[in-house]
Structure formats: C-alpha cells, structure tokens
Amino acid sequence: MIDPAEATTVFRMDRSAITQLDDLHRSHDGPLPPEALQTAILGGATRRAALAHAARLALHSRLAAEARLGTARRRATLPASSAPADPWLSRLSATLAHHRNAACSCGGPPLPRRKVGEG
C-alpha cells in the first residue's frame, strides 16, 4: 500500500497509466465512468485509494481543529454555570467528537487532546 504522505506528492503519469487510459477509451463508446477514469489517471486502484485516504484524513483533521477552536472560544464566553446547558456548546462538542473519531478511524496519528486549563 502507498504511504499517504507519498501519495500527496506531485503526480507524474507513467506509461502504465497511459496504457490504462488508452484501453479505457478503446473499451467505451460513450463517456467514461468517473471511477474508472480516476483509477486510470492516477495509475491504479491502490494509488487512488491512498489519495482518497489521505484526503479523508486531512479533511477530518482540519474539521476537528476548527471544532476544537470553536468550542474553546464558545466556552470562554460563557459563565461556568451556564456552560453545561448551552446547546451551541453541546453541538460544537459533538462535532469535535465526530471529527476526532473519523480522523482516528482513517488510521492517522491521534489528534492532540488538551487538558482543562492548558493554553
């Protein structure tokens, strides 16, 4: 399997990918199926899967970071007594949990968790 870090480098189409693309054009009279076209252009199903995996991991990592920042900002504006009942803070916390779990299920490095009171 291709390492996701390698998959994000600049792509150069090799001869096998060109051959796959030519075969795909020969075997279809109409428009090419999008998945088959992507697989041919990217040089195979393994590379396509690695790129998709890297994109999913980057997306969920970024969304988790945004949710963490939003949660921290919202929590800073609330008094301690009203924080547990705040629906917006609850929604942000649920979003953060979702994206952290999704990023972890992608097999990436664990996202940092901060203890209460840390900067």
Secondary structure, 3 states (H helix, E strand, C coil): CCCHHHHCCCCCCCHHHHHHHHHHHHHCCCCCCHHHHHHHHHCCHHHHHHHHHHHHHHHHHHHHHHHHHHHHHHHHHCCCCCCCCCHHHHHHHHHHHHHHHHHHHCCCCCCCCCCCCCC
